[in-house]
């Protein structure tokens, strides 16, 4: 039973890493537009890439902390410093 739970969590973690590229593009475009950079601006491609990368990194950090808290053993208490 324990191995099945571990495999299920690993499968969920791997599927979470595969972000929907359309969603990432929409969020990045919306963030660029929010700061005043439109598709006509020369820095639009860099802005879209930066916001897309930031979204993916934030999701990975969030998922990592969720996974760590799910399997935390009270006997081995550890506090993250970041």
DAGI-V72703 format. One record per residue. RES is the residue in one letter. OMEGA is omega in degrees with one decimal (999 if undefined). Layout:
# DAGI-V72703
RES_OMEGA, RES_OMEGA
This chain:
# DAGI-V72703
X_-179.2, X_179.6, X_179.3, X_178.8, X_179.5, X_179.1, X_178.3, X_178.8, X_178.0, X_177.3, X_177.7, X_179.5, X_179.7, X_178.5, X_177.6, X_179.3, X_-179.7, X_-177.5, X_176.9, X_-174.7, X_178.0, X_178.9, X_179.6, X_179.5, X_179.5, X_-180.0, X_179.7, X_179.0, X_179.3, X_178.9, X_178.1, X_178.3, X_180.0, X_179.1, X_174.2, X_178.2, X_-178.7, X_-178.5, X_-179.7, X_-178.8, X_-179.3, X_-179.1, X_-177.7, X_-178.6, X_179.0, X_178.7, X_-178.7, X_179.0, X_-179.1, X_179.5, X_176.7, X_178.5, X_178.9, X_178.8, X_-179.1, X_179.6, X_177.5, X_178.7, X_178.9, X_178.3, X_179.5, X_-179.8, X_177.9, X_-179.3, X_175.9, X_-179.7, X_179.8, X_-177.9, X_-179.5, X_-176.8, X_-177.9, X_178.0, X_-178.3, X_179.1, X_-178.7, X_-175.2, X_179.7, X_-179.5, X_175.9, X_-177.8, X_178.8, X_999
